[in-house]
Amino acid sequence: MPMIETNGTQIHVELSGRDDAPPLVLSNSLGTDLHMWDDQAGELTKHFRLIRFDRRGHGKSAVPKGPYNMEMLSRDVLGILDALKIKKTNWCGLSMGGMEGMWLGANAPDRFEKMALSNCTDYYADKTPWNDRIKVVRDKGLAAIVSGNMERWFTKGFRDAHPEVIKRFTDAFLSTKLDGYIACGEAVRDMDHRTLIPKIKPPVMFIAGRQDPATTLAIAESMHQRLPGSKLTALDAAHISNAEQPKAYTDALLGFLRS
C-alpha cells in the first residue's frame, strides 16, 4: 500500500515485517524521508511490523498548499493508522516526528502502546532563527542551508569519518519539496506543546544527543522531569542520533519497547 489518502492528502507509506507482529510507526525529521530509518529497519522488523511514511511535503508524499500545523500533521498519522486498520501501535519519532508524538500521546493516547520521543523540543521561544532560515530557503532554495544543516545534524568527527552518510542525508534534504519544507518549518516554528507534556498518557522514553545543538540534552531533561514515569536516554551524538549512533539507538529503542 504505497499511497494512503488521509486528511485530504496522499501520504507515501511503506510496511515491512510480519503482519502478525506488533506495529511500530517511525516518524522522520524535517527535510528527510522514511529512509532515515534504514539503519534501524533490519533489526526492528525482527520484532515489529514496521510502518514508515513520508510526511506531507516530503519524499514521495503529496505537497498540499500550506499552512500546516502540528495537529494537521498528527491527524495525517491517525488517518494512516485508520487506513491500515491499526487500533494501537508503538511510536518512535525523531525531531519533528517527536513533536508529532507529543500531540498524539496527549490527544490520542488510546492509539499508542509506548512512545519514543527523540531529539525534539516542545517549544521554540525565539522564532528568529526559524524566520531567518525560512527566508533564506524561500529566496535561495534548500542548497543555501544544506551545509549548515549537516553541521547541526552530525558532529564533526562523524562527518569526517562517514562521508557516505552525510551524502545520503544531503541528497535527501536537497530532494525535499521547497513548499513542503517551508510549510513544515513554519509548523515547527509555531508549535507550542509545553502544556501537552504532562498530559501524555502512554509510557515515554525521551532520547537526546549529548552534542545536539538543535534540541539539547537540557531540553530533554526538562521534558523528562515534567512527565512523571518517563525515561531518558542520552547518546553520544548530535541531532540525527539514530544515524550517528545506529546500534546504540536501536538497542535503546528495543530495550524500551520490549520491556
N, C-alpha and C positions, 0 to 999 in steps of 0.2 A: 504494500500500500504506500507508494512513494509520495502521493499528494493527498492531503486531507483538507476538506472545506471546513473552516471553523471561524466563527466570529466575523464573518464577512470577507474572509481572505483565504488564500491557498497556502498551506504550510507543507513543506517537504519533510517527510518523516521516514526514518529507517529503523527497522526492527531486526534484532538478532538474538540468538539464544533460544532455548527450548520454550515452546508455547506454554508448558505447564510450570515453568519456573516463576518465582515471584518477580513482579515487574520493578524496574528501576528506570526512572527518567533522568537523563543527563541534559543540563541546560547550559548554553555557551556564554562566553563573554562578548561584549561589544566588539564588532569587527572581526569575528571568527565564524566558522561554521561547525557543523556537527563532527567534522574530522578532528577538532581539537582534542577529542577524547580517544583518538586512535590508540594511544599508549595504554589506556585502561581497558579498552573493549575486549581484548582477548581473554584476560583474566576474569573480567566481570561476567562475561557470557557463560562462564563455567557454573555460575551460581544464580544468575538473574536473566530474565527476559528484558533485554536492553532496548529502551526507546530513546532514540536520538532525533533531534529535529533542528532545522534551520529557523531561527526566529524570523518573523516578518521583516522584510527589508534585507535579509541576509541569505547567503548561499543560493539554493535553488527555489526558495520561497518567493511568493509574490511581494511586491512593493506598493501596497496601497498608500494613498496620499496621507500625510501626517495632518495634525499632530498625533503622536502616540503617547500613551501613559502606562504606568506600571499595572494598573488594573486591566487595561485592554490587553497587554501582553500576557498577563497571567490568565486571563479568560481564554486566550488562544490555547493555552496549555489544557485547561479544563475541557475545551472542545475536542482536543486531540484524544484525551482520555475517554470522553464520551463516544467518539467515533470508533475507538478501539475496544469499547465495552469493558474498560478497566475501571472497576469501582474504587480500588485502593492501590496505591503504589508507593514505592520509596522514591526519594528525590535527592539529586546532587546537582547543585548549580554553582557555577563559579562567576564571580564578579556580578555582571548583570543577571546571570542565572540565579545567584544567591539572593538578589534583590527581589526577583520574581518569587523565589521560595518564601521570603518573608511574608509577602502578601498572601500567598496560597496557604501558608501554615496558620495564619491568623484568620483568614476568611473562608477557607475550605478545608478545615483540619480533618474532617472525616474522610477525605480522599487520600490521606498520606499516612504511611506507617512510620517511617523515620526520614529525617531530612538532614543532609549535609549542606551547610551554607558556607561557601568557600571564597576567601579573598574578596570580601564585599563590605559595604558600609550601609547604614540605614539613612544617611542624610549628608548632603554637602552644604555646609553653612556658607561657604564662599563660592558663588556662582561664576565669578570672573574667569577662572581657568577654563571652565566649560564654554562660556560665551566666547572666549578668545579662540579656543580650539574649533568650535563650530564655524566661526567666521573665517578662519584660515581654510578650513575644508571647503566651505561654500565658495570661497574666492579662488582657491588654488588646487583643490582636489585632495584626495587622500595621500597622494605621494608626498605632499608637503609636510606631513606629520609622521610618516611611517617610521623614520629613523628614531625620532624621539619616543615613539610608542614602543619600539623594541627595547629601548633603554629602560623604560619603566617596567616592561613586562618581564625582562630577564636580567639577571646580574651580569656584570661584565665578564666574570670568569666563565660563566655558562655560554655567553655569546661567543667568546673567543674559542671555546672548546667544541662547540656544537653548531657550526655554521649551517649545517643541513636543517636543523630545527628552526633556526632563525629564518632561513629561506622559506620553509614551509609556512610559517606564520606570516611572514611578509607577503607571500603570494596570496594567502587567504585574505589578509587585510586589504590588499590592493584590489581584490576582486569583489569586495563588498560594494553593493549599490550605494551611490552617493546619497540619494534621498533617504534610503533606509538607515544609513549610518547617522545622518543628521537627525532624523525623527527619533531614533532610539537614543541618541546622545542627549536630545532635549528631554526625553523621558527620564533618563538617569539624572540629569541636572535638576529636574523639578521634583524628584522623588523625596518624600518625607515619611519614613517608616518608623520614626522614633517611638510613636505610641503603639506600633504593632508588635514590637519585640516582646514585651511581656505577655502578649495575647496569643503567641504561637503555642499551639497545643501538642503537636507531635514531638517525640524526642528529637533533639537537635544536637549536632556536632558542628561547631564553627571550626573552619580550617583557615589558618593565616600563614603568610610568609614572613619570616623574621626580617627579610630585607625588602619587603614590599613597600615602595614609596607611595603607591596609589591608595591602597586600603591597608593601613598599617596594623601591626600586631596590637597596638594600643586600642585601636578601634574595635578589633575583635574581642579583646579583653573586656572592653566596656559593654559590648552586647552580651557577652557571656555572663557578666555579672548581673545584667538586667533580666536574664532569662533563667530563673531557678531550675536546676536539674540539667541544664545544658552542659555539654562537654566542649573542650577547646584543645585543638591540636595545632602546634606550631612547627612549620617545616623550614629548612634552610633554603629559602627560595625567594624570588621576587613575586610579581603579580600572578603570572601564569604558572602557579606552583605545580599543577598536575603534569606539565610538560618538563619543568625544570627538575622535579624530583618524582619521576613517574612511579618508581617502585614504592617509595615511602608513602606517596599519596594513595596509591592503590591499596597498600597494606592497611593504612589508617582507615580508609573508607570501608573496606571489607570487615575490618575488626569492629567497627561501629555498627554497620548494617546487620552483621550476622551474630552479634552478641545477644 
